Amino acid sequence: MALVRKGSRRIVVDGTVYRWRLRGRPTYFQGLTWSPCSFAVEHADTPRMTLVVTTDQPHPSNWIGREAEPVLPSGVAAAVRLALREGWTPTAAGSAFHLDQSAGFTPSN
């Protein structure tokens, strides 16, 4: 499944162009900070296997005002490099590749 172009950002990682997107509005569980923020990445020219990265931060637009670090391009690039080392092949057909970096996330009560 391809990313929606609207709201996605272009990033170049080691000479390869990708697009990434963070949900503008949090899901219900992210809004209450019961689950961490996540973002998606795909190859810009041949988007086949989407990378879904779960961070260790609450969504920046959470509803309870919990402080959150923004998702920066440097963090996206680091996640792409790690996913590639762990076997993500963005131009191969297949279901989403999940990269869980949520260790240390503490949900709100």
TASULMO-V502868 format. One record per pair of residues at least 4 apart in sequence whose C-alpha atoms are under 7 Angstrom apart, sorted by sequence separation. I is the first residue (numbers start at 0). J is the second residue. D is the distance in Angstrom with one decimal. If there is no record, write none. Layout:
# TASULMO-V502868
I:J:D
I:J:D
This chain:
# TASULMO-V502868
3:7:6.9
11:15:5.4
12:16:6.5
25:29:5.3
26:30:5.9
27:31:6.5
28:32:6.1
29:33:5.8
42:46:4.8
57:61:6.9
61:65:6.7
70:74:6.5
71:75:6.4
72:76:6.1
73:77:6.2
74:78:6.2
75:79:6.2
76:80:6.3
77:81:6.2
78:82:6.0
79:83:6.1
80:84:6.3
81:85:6.2
82:86:6.3
83:87:4.8
11:16:4.4
25:30:5.2
28:33:5.1
29:34:5.0
41:46:5.5
82:87:5.4
83:88:6.7
10:16:5.8
11:17:6.1
28:34:5.5
29:35:6.0
9:16:7.0
10:17:5.3
29:36:6.4
41:48:6.8
9:17:5.9
10:18:6.0
41:49:4.9
59:67:5.2
9:18:4.5
40:49:5.8
41:50:6.2
58:67:6.6
59:68:6.9
87:96:6.4
8:18:5.3
9:19:6.5
39:49:6.6
40:50:5.0
57:67:5.6
59:69:6.3
7:18:6.1
8:19:5.3
39:50:5.5
40:51:6.6
56:67:5.9
7:19:5.4
8:20:6.3
39:51:4.5
56:68:6.6
7:20:4.5
38:51:5.9
39:52:6.2
6:20:6.5
37:51:6.9
38:52:5.4
37:52:5.4
38:53:6.8
21:37:6.9
22:38:6.9
37:53:4.3
82:98:6.6
21:38:4.6
36:53:6.1
37:54:5.7
20:38:5.7
21:39:6.7
35:53:6.6
36:54:5.6
20:39:5.4
35:54:6.1
19:39:5.5
20:40:6.6
35:55:6.0
36:56:5.9
19:40:4.2
35:56:5.5
36:57:5.2
18:40:5.7
19:41:6.5
35:57:4.7
36:58:4.5
17:40:6.7
18:41:5.5
35:58:6.3
17:41:5.5
18:42:6.3
17:42:4.4
18:43:5.4
32:57:5.7
16:42:6.4
17:43:4.5
16:43:5.6
29:57:6.7
30:58:7.0
29:58:5.9
32:61:6.5
31:61:6.3
30:61:4.2
31:62:6.0
29:61:6.4
30:62:5.0
31:63:6.4
25:58:6.3
25:60:6.5
24:60:6.6
25:61:6.5
48:88:6.9
49:89:6.6
48:89:4.8
47:89:6.1
48:90:6.3
46:89:6.8
47:90:5.3
48:91:6.1
46:90:6.3
47:91:5.9
48:92:5.7
51:95:6.7
1:46:6.1
45:90:5.7
47:92:5.1
48:93:5.4
50:95:5.8
51:96:6.1
52:97:6.0
53:98:6.3
54:99:6.9
55:100:5.9
1:47:7.0
47:93:6.9
48:94:6.0
49:95:4.8
50:96:4.8
51:97:4.9
52:98:4.8
53:99:4.9
54:100:5.0
55:101:3.9
0:47:7.0
42:89:5.8
48:95:5.5
49:96:6.2
50:97:6.0
51:98:6.1
52:99:6.0
53:100:5.5
54:101:4.9
55:102:6.1
41:89:6.4
42:90:6.7
48:96:6.9
53:101:5.9
55:103:6.1
56:104:6.3
55:104:4.7
12:76:5.9
35:101:6.9
35:104:6.8
34:106:6.2
33:106:4.5
32:106:5.6
33:107:5.6
32:107:5.6
